[in-house]
């Protein structure tokens, strides 16, 4: 796919069009740039593993092709040891990371909390009074962070008519018949109904929570979301390229899934976290992610079969494996996998046909562990 002639707002997330669209998002959806300072780019020393030096049985390229990979990169202790691209993606092109955006947003919360600008335990209404009467009226920011809000909303990616489709219209990701009658993202969030159970009891994966988090971030800091990521994360960590985030018709950032970045800069972000934040992210915030998360709420939730020993804290998945690995995950096969024991960071971009493919996810988790042992 090398032309926009057949890629439209109606098909850009479907195969085969997604193979082009996922690294040309700014040509399809309005975006806000997340600038960096190339003069401050942190180096990525290289010691690339030659294909003929791979251990027997480690057919990396075969796995990458079978899992519809666009880009794959491995850092060992900050050194680039493996890098691979397909479907026209290059090292300097931003690719959408979908829900890894949630993980980035939560790191931004930790930075603002460290500055005393945002209280993770405060009521949502303290920052966004507009959600009075919605599911969020009696929720806390912590419950938003940990996906334990009791909300009547289903993450139905393939439903063309339901609430999730209306959500995508509100964010500007789907075509609409009458834009004047379609609410923007923030207005949509104020309409979401509460669930029957108490908040805090059950992990329930709902992307609007993380778009609300972006709104909270902007209110707490008094600045646009893209500017905050630029000034507080992208420039200080030494990103080599500008990133961007999709925005709705009113300029609201899609903080739940709209960030687009290069593979190397995503890996730099993972390495920053693996090294404890390096003064950019407060180390206590990272320690909290790695040490906390309600295991019982996770077990009651809708993703426990993916990580039977796992937890979820501040938009990050704790795998529960024997290396203490943690990961951000995005639909259609986006991964940022951090293995502290092996000093490993893996970043993977994909254009998988299905938004969610549990057998493929389980296969990839095993594959990441194998790569960590072998390389």
C-alpha distance (Angstrom), angle and dihedral (degrees) to the residues before:
residue distance angle dihedral
X1 . . .
X2 3.81 . .
X3 3.80 104.1 .
X4 3.77 138.9 58.8
X5 3.81 89.7 -135.3
X6 3.80 93.7 98.9
X7 3.82 99.4 25.9
X8 3.79 113.9 91.2
X9 3.78 140.0 162.4
X10 3.80 86.7 -98.5
X11 3.81 97.1 57.1
X12 3.82 108.0 21.4
X13 3.80 95.1 109.7
X14 3.82 94.2 47.3
X15 3.78 127.5 88.7
X16 3.01 129.8 -73.7
X17 3.82 93.9 16.1
X18 3.81 92.6 54.7
X19 3.83 90.5 67.0
X20 3.81 87.7 72.4
X21 3.78 100.2 25.4
X22 3.81 98.0 56.1
X23 3.81 90.7 66.9
X24 3.82 95.5 36.9
X25 3.80 99.3 49.8
X26 3.80 93.9 132.3
X27 3.81 88.9 63.8
X28 3.81 90.7 58.4
X29 3.81 107.6 33.4
X30 3.84 131.1 33.1
X31 3.79 112.2 -100.5
X32 3.80 142.5 -171.3
X33 3.80 115.7 -136.6
X34 3.81 120.3 -121.8
X35 3.82 99.7 -152.4
X36 3.76 124.7 -151.8
X37 3.79 132.8 -172.2
X38 3.82 108.5 -114.6
X39 3.81 89.6 -162.1
X40 3.81 87.9 65.7
X41 3.81 95.8 47.6
X42 3.79 111.4 139.5
X43 3.81 113.3 -127.4
X44 3.77 121.0 -114.5
X45 3.80 106.6 -149.4
X46 3.79 111.5 -146.7
X47 3.78 132.3 -139.8
X48 3.78 100.0 159.1
X49 3.78 119.1 -162.7
X50 3.80 111.2 -128.2
X51 3.83 113.8 -127.8
X52 3.81 90.6 -121.2
X53 3.81 89.3 55.5
X54 3.79 94.5 59.8
X55 3.80 116.4 115.0
X56 3.79 115.3 -98.5
X57 3.76 111.6 -87.1
X58 3.80 95.9 22.9
X59 3.81 98.9 115.4
X60 3.79 95.5 175.2
X61 3.80 97.8 167.0
X62 3.78 92.2 48.4
X63 3.81 90.8 54.4
X64 3.80 91.4 45.5
X65 3.80 92.6 52.6
X66 3.80 93.0 44.8
X67 3.82 90.7 51.7
X68 3.83 93.1 50.0
X69 3.79 94.5 -114.0
X70 3.81 123.2 -175.6
X71 3.79 96.7 -178.5
X72 3.80 136.6 1.7
X73 3.80 129.3 -175.3
X74 3.79 135.5 175.1
X75 3.80 126.6 -161.4
X76 3.80 120.9 -169.1
X77 3.81 111.8 -165.3
X78 3.81 89.3 -23.9
X79 3.81 95.6 -49.1
X80 3.80 120.7 116.8
X81 3.79 107.5 -123.4
X82 3.81 102.9 161.4
X83 3.82 134.2 22.7
X84 3.82 130.6 169.0
X85 3.82 135.5 170.6
X86 3.81 136.4 -171.3
X87 3.82 142.6 165.7
X88 3.80 92.8 46.5
X89 3.81 96.1 -59.7
X90 3.81 115.5 141.3
X91 3.79 133.0 -167.3
X92 3.81 93.4 -100.8
X93 3.83 98.2 48.3
X94 3.82 121.4 98.1
X95 3.82 114.7 -127.6
X96 3.78 124.9 -165.5
X97 3.81 113.1 -101.2
X98 3.83 96.2 -167.9
X99 3.82 110.2 -165.3
X100 3.78 95.7 7.8
X101 3.81 77.9 80.2
X102 3.81 85.9 72.7
X103 3.79 89.8 57.5
X104 3.81 90.9 50.1
X105 3.82 90.2 49.2
X106 3.78 92.1 53.0
X107 3.80 91.3 51.9
X108 3.80 87.2 53.6
X109 3.82 88.0 53.5
X110 3.80 89.2 54.3
X111 3.80 91.8 52.6
X112 3.82 92.3 49.3
X113 3.80 90.6 46.0
X114 3.80 88.8 53.2
X115 3.80 88.8 53.1
X116 3.80 90.8 51.1
X117 3.81 92.6 -115.4
X118 3.81 99.1 112.5
X119 3.80 131.0 35.8
X120 3.84 111.3 -152.0
X121 3.82 90.5 -159.5
X122 3.81 95.8 51.4
X123 3.81 123.4 109.2
X124 3.79 113.7 -94.6
X125 3.80 88.5 -124.8
X126 3.79 89.7 65.6
X127 3.80 87.7 71.0
X128 3.82 104.8 21.8
X129 3.83 111.6 32.6
X130 3.81 88.1 168.9
X131 3.83 90.3 79.8
X132 3.81 93.6 65.7
X133 3.79 105.8 130.0
X134 3.82 93.5 27.6
X135 3.80 131.7 95.3
X136 3.79 88.8 -85.7
X137 3.82 96.8 56.5
X138 3.82 93.5 98.8
X139 3.82 99.6 23.3
X140 3.80 127.7 106.7
X141 3.78 128.8 -131.7
X142 3.81 88.2 -113.7
X143 3.82 90.5 58.0
X144 3.80 88.8 50.3
X145 3.81 89.8 50.1
X146 3.79 93.8 49.2
X147 3.83 97.7 41.0
X148 3.80 93.5 -118.9
X149 3.81 96.6 125.5
X150 3.80 112.1 128.7
X151 3.79 100.6 -128.5
X152 3.80 134.9 156.1
X153 3.80 98.1 -128.1
X154 3.80 132.8 109.2
X155 3.79 125.3 -149.1
X156 3.82 92.8 -132.4
X157 3.79 103.4 163.2
X158 3.80 96.0 177.0
X159 3.83 98.6 44.0
X160 3.83 105.9 109.1
X161 3.81 95.9 -168.4
X162 3.82 110.0 33.3
X163 3.77 136.8 87.1
X164 3.79 92.9 -74.1
X165 3.81 91.2 57.2
X166 3.82 89.6 50.7
X167 3.79 88.3 49.3
X168 3.81 90.3 55.3
X169 3.78 90.3 49.1
X170 3.80 89.6 52.6
X171 3.81 92.2 52.0
X172 3.82 92.2 48.1
X173 3.79 96.3 -112.4
X174 3.83 96.5 115.3
X175 3.80 129.3 48.3
X176 3.80 115.7 -104.2
X177 3.78 130.6 -156.1
X178 3.80 94.7 -137.5
X179 3.82 116.5 17.8
X180 3.81 91.0 -171.2
X181 3.81 90.0 63.9
X182 3.81 96.1 44.4
X183 3.81 115.6 92.8
X184 3.77 120.0 -130.9
X185 3.77 122.0 -114.7
X186 3.81 97.3 -90.1
X187 3.79 93.8 47.5
X188 3.80 89.5 50.0
X189 3.81 90.9 54.4
X190 3.80 91.5 56.6
X191 3.82 90.6 59.7
X192 3.81 99.5 56.8
X193 3.82 113.2 116.9
X194 3.77 126.3 -131.5
X195 3.78 122.8 -108.6
X196 3.79 122.8 -124.6
X197 3.82 98.9 -113.4
X198 3.79 124.3 78.3
X199 3.78 118.7 -92.8
X200 3.79 116.6 -100.6
X201 3.80 100.0 33.2
X202 3.80 104.3 93.5
X203 3.78 137.7 31.6
X204 3.80 105.9 -121.1
X205 3.80 115.5 174.7
X206 3.81 108.2 -137.1
X207 3.80 120.6 159.0
X208 3.84 95.3 -155.1
X209 3.82 87.0 69.2
X210 3.79 88.7 66.5
X211 3.79 94.6 46.2
X212 3.78 86.2 52.8
X213 3.80 87.1 51.4
X214 3.79 89.8 57.4
X215 3.79 89.4 52.3
X216 3.82 90.0 49.7
X217 3.81 90.0 50.2
X218 3.80 92.2 53.2
X219 3.80 93.1 47.5
X220 3.78 93.4 47.4
X221 3.80 94.4 48.3
X222 3.80 99.1 32.2
X223 3.80 92.3 -133.4
X224 3.83 137.4 96.4
X225 3.79 117.5 -84.7
X226 3.83 95.4 -120.7
X227 3.82 91.8 50.7
X228 3.80 91.1 50.7
X229 3.81 93.8 52.0
X230 3.79 89.1 47.5
X231 3.80 96.1 50.2
X232 3.79 100.0 34.8
X233 3.81 103.1 35.4
X234 3.80 117.8 5.2
X235 3.81 100.4 50.2
X236 3.83 97.3 36.5
X237 3.80 93.5 48.6
X238 3.80 91.4 51.1
X239 3.81 102.2 -113.3
X240 3.80 110.6 -172.9
X241 3.83 97.2 -150.6
X242 3.77 138.2 37.7
X243 3.79 114.2 -102.3
X244 3.79 126.1 -159.0
X245 3.78 141.1 -156.0
X246 3.79 129.0 -146.6
X247 3.80 117.6 -112.5
X248 3.79 134.9 -162.7
X249 3.81 126.4 -121.9
X250 3.81 90.9 -79.8
X251 3.80 94.6 46.8
X252 3.83 97.4 -101.6
X253 3.80 110.0 154.2
X254 3.79 120.7 -121.7
X255 3.80 91.9 -129.2
X256 3.81 91.3 165.8
X257 3.78 97.0 62.1
X258 3.79 117.0 -16.9
X259 3.81 105.8 93.5
X260 3.81 116.4 119.0
X261 3.80 121.0 -168.3
X262 3.77 141.7 152.2
X263 3.77 119.6 -88.7
X264 3.80 93.3 -116.4
X265 3.80 93.0 51.2
X266 3.79 90.9 49.6
X267 3.80 87.5 52.3
X268 3.83 90.0 48.7
X269 3.80 87.9 54.6
X270 3.80 90.6 51.6
X271 3.80 91.5 48.2
X272 3.81 90.4 50.2
X273 3.80 88.9 57.0
X274 3.81 94.7 41.9
X275 3.80 88.0 57.0
X276 3.80 92.0 53.7
X277 3.79 99.0 -97.7
X278 3.84 97.1 -62.7
X279 3.77 92.3 -127.3
X280 3.82 92.1 -55.5
X281 3.81 95.6 85.6
X282 3.81 119.1 33.1
X283 3.80 107.3 -106.5
X284 3.84 92.0 -139.9
X285 3.81 88.2 62.2
X286 3.80 91.6 54.0
X287 3.80 90.6 44.4
X288 3.79 89.1 52.7
X289 3.80 90.9 53.4
X290 3.80 91.6 50.7
X291 3.80 95.9 43.5
X292 3.79 104.6 37.7
X293 3.78 141.8 48.0
X294 3.78 125.3 116.4
X295 3.80 107.8 -92.3
X296 3.81 92.1 -170.1
X297 3.82 91.9 52.7
X298 3.81 88.6 49.6
X299 3.80 92.3 51.1
X300 3.81 90.1 51.7
X301 3.79 90.9 50.2
X302 3.77 135.9 91.1
X303 3.83 100.0 -102.4
X304 3.80 102.8 48.3
X305 3.81 92.5 112.6
X306 3.81 90.3 62.8
X307 3.82 93.0 57.4
X308 3.82 108.9 15.2
X309 3.82 91.4 -179.5
X310 3.77 94.1 36.3
X311 3.77 139.1 115.0
X312 3.80 136.0 -165.1
X313 3.77 124.3 -134.8
X314 3.80 130.1 168.2
X315 3.83 94.4 -17.3
X316 3.82 94.4 -48.5
X317 3.79 128.5 111.3
X318 3.81 116.9 -133.5
X319 3.79 104.2 -153.1
X320 3.81 97.3 -156.5
X321 3.81 91.4 -139.3
X322 3.79 122.0 141.8
X323 3.82 92.7 -96.7
X324 3.79 94.7 55.1
X325 3.80 91.3 -120.5
X326 3.78 119.5 179.2
X327 3.77 130.1 -169.1
X328 3.77 149.6 -173.5
X329 3.81 114.0 -138.5
X330 3.79 131.5 -163.5
X331 3.79 130.2 -171.5
X332 3.80 119.9 -95.7
X333 3.82 89.5 35.7
X334 3.80 110.6 -56.9
X335 3.83 116.1 153.4
X336 3.79 140.6 176.3
X337 3.80 106.2 -176.6
X338 3.81 122.7 -175.4
X339 3.80 121.2 -167.9
X340 3.83 109.8 -173.9
X341 3.80 95.0 -173.7
X342 3.81 94.1 55.9
X343 3.84 93.8 34.4
X344 3.79 85.5 -123.4
X345 3.81 134.2 152.6
X346 3.81 120.2 -175.3
X347 3.80 122.6 -172.2
X348 3.80 120.4 -171.7
X349 3.81 130.8 -177.6
X350 3.79 118.9 -169.1
X351 3.78 143.8 170.8
X352 3.78 98.1 -148.9
X353 3.79 113.9 175.6
X354 3.81 93.6 -130.3
X355 3.80 121.1 59.1
X356 3.81 90.3 -141.6
X357 3.79 124.0 23.6
X358 3.81 110.7 169.5
X359 3.83 96.9 -173.3
X360 3.80 89.8 51.6
X361 3.81 91.2 47.7
X362 3.80 91.1 52.1
X363 3.78 90.1 48.0
X364 3.80 91.2 51.2
X365 3.79 93.7 49.3
X366 3.82 88.6 55.2
X367 3.80 89.6 45.3
X368 3.80 93.3 52.7
X369 3.80 89.9 52.3
X370 3.82 89.7 49.5
X371 3.81 91.9 49.7
X372 3.79 90.1 50.2
X373 3.79 92.4 53.4
X374 3.79 95.5 43.3
X375 3.79 108.2 41.2
